[in-house]
Amino acid sequence: MPTGVAESESDRVSVTDVNGSVARFDMTYSPPAHPRNRSKFGPPLRMRIPSALYLAGALVLGSVVCYAYGYAPSSSRLFVWVVEGDRGRPVPASILAAIIVVSALATVVRTQMRGVIVSEDWLEVRALLPLGVPRARRWGWPQVLRVVVDRDRIGLELWDGTFERLPEVARAADLASLMVMQAARHRIDVSVLDPTPQ
């Protein structure tokens, strides 16, 4: 009896004998080799100008303070106003200038973070609330029922019945074209309210 069992097991066809020396199995999911393409649309120029002017003024102030401390002659009015005036100030001019420059840099970075990012799988909106608090929201394309294009502004009608208006961006026409293309790819309805761009 044991001999028969051993013979039946030896007669079985091996997986490696059929498919070669290595068994191969097909996976139901293959991760992408590289991340999906993303397109970013930043804020328009008129929204970037205030932060750029603030940064320019902060850099000028920082340069003046550095010159007063390092290169200005001790008899100059700038040296007397900045260096000697620090003796009676609660905060030295150098620390105040550093705070202003860092604040200006943070304002520029925060401004550049606003906009719309479009991917093949999702759409992300980055905006600022009235008090300057950043807000980011992301939707997958299956959550979008309709894309509404109104000249250079775009809105989304979502699956839960809400309507989201995308913020203004620098390349509005390119964003509209990309949104229409992605909507057609994902079979999402598109409504064009005014086809004539300004």
C-alpha positions in Angstrom: 0.0 0.0 0.0 2.7 2.5 0.8 4.4 1.6 -2.4 1.3 2.5 -4.5 1.0 5.8 -2.8 4.6 6.6 -3.5 4.2 5.6 -7.2 1.0 7.8 -7.6 2.8 10.8 -6.2 5.7 10.3 -8.4 3.4 10.1 -11.5 1.9 13.5 -10.9 2.8 16.3 -13.4 4.9 19.0 -11.8 4.2 22.7 -12.5 7.8 23.3 -13.3 7.7 20.4 -15.9 4.9 22.1 -17.7 5.9 25.7 -17.7 9.7 25.3 -17.7 12.2 25.3 -15.0 10.5 28.2 -13.1 6.8 28.4 -12.2 5.2 31.7 -13.3 2.0 33.2 -11.9 0.1 36.1 -13.2 -0.7 38.8 -10.6 -4.1 40.6 -10.7 -2.5 43.9 -9.8 0.7 45.4 -11.2 2.0 48.6 -9.6 2.9 51.4 -12.0 6.5 51.7 -12.9 6.5 55.5 -12.4 4.1 58.0 -10.9 1.3 59.4 -13.0 1.9 62.7 -14.8 0.9 65.8 -12.9 0.3 69.3 -14.2 0.4 72.2 -11.8 -1.2 75.6 -12.4 -0.1 78.3 -10.0 -1.9 81.6 -9.1 -2.1 84.4 -11.6 0.5 87.2 -11.7 -1.6 89.8 -10.0 -1.8 87.5 -6.9 1.9 87.0 -6.8 2.9 90.7 -7.1 2.1 91.7 -3.5 4.3 89.0 -1.9 7.0 89.7 -4.4 7.0 93.4 -3.5 7.0 92.5 0.2 10.0 90.3 -0.4 11.8 93.0 -2.3 11.2 95.6 0.4 12.4 93.1 3.1 15.6 92.4 1.2 16.3 96.1 0.8 15.8 96.6 4.5 18.0 93.7 5.4 20.7 95.0 3.0 20.6 98.4 4.6 20.9 97.0 8.1 23.8 94.7 7.1 25.6 97.7 5.5 25.1 99.8 8.6 26.6 97.1 10.8 29.5 96.1 8.6 30.5 98.9 6.2 29.0 102.2 7.2 31.4 104.7 8.7 30.8 105.5 12.4 30.2 109.1 11.6 27.4 108.5 9.0 23.8 109.1 9.8 22.9 105.5 8.9 25.3 104.1 11.5 24.0 106.4 14.1 20.4 105.6 13.3 20.8 101.8 13.1 23.7 100.8 15.3 23.7 103.4 18.0 20.0 103.6 18.0 19.8 99.9 18.9 20.9 100.8 22.5 17.5 102.3 23.2 15.4 99.8 21.3 13.8 96.7 22.8 14.5 94.7 19.6 17.7 95.3 17.7 17.5 96.3 14.1 19.3 93.2 12.9 16.8 90.8 14.6 13.9 92.9 13.3 15.2 92.8 9.8 15.8 89.0 10.0 12.2 88.5 11.1 10.9 90.6 8.3 13.0 88.8 5.6 11.9 85.4 6.9 8.3 86.5 7.0 8.5 87.7 3.4 10.0 84.5 2.2 7.2 82.5 3.9 4.7 84.8 2.2 6.2 84.1 -1.2 6.2 80.3 -0.5 2.7 80.3 0.7 1.6 82.3 -2.4 3.3 79.8 -4.7 1.5 76.9 -3.0 -1.9 78.0 -4.2 -3.3 76.7 -7.4 -4.6 73.5 -9.1 -2.8 70.2 -9.6 -4.3 67.9 -12.3 -3.3 64.2 -12.4 -4.6 61.3 -14.4 -6.3 59.9 -11.3 -7.2 62.9 -9.2 -7.6 66.7 -9.0 -6.2 68.8 -6.1 -7.1 72.4 -5.2 -4.8 74.4 -2.9 -6.2 77.7 -1.6 -6.0 80.1 1.3 -8.9 80.8 3.7 -9.7 84.4 4.6 -7.4 84.4 7.6 -4.5 83.0 5.6 -4.9 79.4 6.6 -3.9 77.0 3.8 -6.5 74.5 2.6 -6.0 71.6 0.2 -8.8 69.4 -1.2 -8.5 66.4 -3.5 -11.1 64.6 -5.5 -10.8 61.4 -7.6 -12.2 61.7 -11.1 -15.0 59.2 -10.3 -16.2 61.7 -7.7 -16.8 64.3 -10.5 -20.1 64.3 -12.3 -19.7 67.3 -14.5 -17.0 69.9 -15.4 -18.4 73.4 -15.9 -16.3 75.8 -18.0 -17.2 79.5 -17.8 -14.7 81.4 -19.9 -11.5 81.2 -17.8 -13.2 79.8 -14.6 -13.9 76.2 -14.0 -16.4 74.5 -11.6 -17.0 70.9 -10.6 -20.3 69.3 -9.9 -19.5 66.4 -7.5 -21.2 63.1 -6.8 -22.6 64.3 -3.4 -24.5 67.2 -5.0 -22.0 69.9 -4.1 -20.5 72.4 -6.5 -16.8 73.5 -6.2 -15.3 76.4 -8.0 -11.7 76.1 -8.8 -9.4 79.1 -8.0 -8.0 81.4 -10.6 -4.8 80.3 -12.1 -2.1 81.8 -14.4 -2.7 79.6 -17.4 -6.5 79.4 -17.3 -6.9 78.3 -21.0 -4.5 75.5 -20.6 -6.2 74.3 -17.4 -9.6 74.4 -19.2 -8.2 72.3 -22.1 -6.7 69.8 -19.7 -9.8 69.5 -17.7 -11.9 68.9 -20.8 -9.5 66.3 -22.0 -9.5 64.5 -18.6 -13.3 64.7 -18.5 -13.5 63.0 -21.9 -11.0 60.3 -20.8 -13.1 59.5 -17.7 -16.5 59.9 -19.5 -17.5 63.0 -17.4 -20.0 65.5 -18.8 -18.7 68.9 -19.8 -20.8 72.1 -19.9 -19.4 75.2 -21.6 -21.3 78.2 -20.5 -19.5 80.8 -22.6 -17.2 79.4 -25.3 -15.7 82.8 -26.2 -12.6 83.4 -23.9 -11.8 86.9 -22.7 
